């Protein structure tokens, strides 16, 4: 191992561990159910979105 790369090893290991944790979270049955529900919704929301204060309608 190159001595110059040693200081980078710990941050890279931390990033790798964090990414593995995220991937493991995405592979849970609960995550799968959430994805299935999102696809089943076909882009439809439960409630109509509310326009914010910056919204300007075409008629007014």
C-alpha positions in Angstrom: 0.0 0.0 0.0 1.2 3.5 -0.8 1.9 5.5 2.4 0.2 8.5 0.7 -3.1 6.7 0.4 -3.3 5.7 4.1 -5.0 8.9 5.2 -7.7 8.3 2.6 -8.4 4.8 3.7 -10.5 5.6 6.8 -12.8 8.1 5.0 -13.2 5.6 2.2 -14.0 2.8 4.6 -16.6 5.1 6.3 -18.2 5.9 2.9 -18.3 2.2 2.0 -19.9 1.3 5.4 -22.5 4.0 5.0 -23.4 2.9 1.5 -23.7 -0.7 2.6 -26.0 0.4 5.4 -28.2 2.3 2.9 -28.3 -0.6 0.5 -29.3 -3.0 3.2 -32.1 -0.6 4.2 -33.3 -0.6 0.6 -33.4 -4.4 0.5 -35.8 -4.8 3.5 -39.4 -6.1 3.0 -40.7 -2.7 4.2 -38.8 -0.9 1.5 -40.1 -3.3 -1.1 -43.6 -2.7 0.0 -43.1 1.1 -0.2 -41.8 0.8 -3.7 -44.7 -1.4 -4.7 -47.2 1.1 -3.2 -45.5 4.0 -5.1 -45.8 2.1 -8.4 -49.4 1.0 -7.7 -50.4 4.7 -7.2 -49.5 5.4 -10.9 -48.6 9.0 -10.0 -51.9 9.7 -8.2 -51.7 11.4 -4.8 -54.1 10.8 -1.9 -54.8 14.5 -1.6 -54.7 17.3 -4.2 -51.5 19.4 -3.7 -52.0 22.8 -2.3 -50.5 25.7 -4.2 -48.0 27.7 -2.2 -47.9 31.5 -1.7 -45.7 32.0 -4.8 -48.3 30.3 -7.1 -49.9 32.6 -9.7 -52.9 31.4 -11.6 -53.4 32.2 -15.3 -56.6 34.1 -14.5 -55.5 36.3 -11.7 
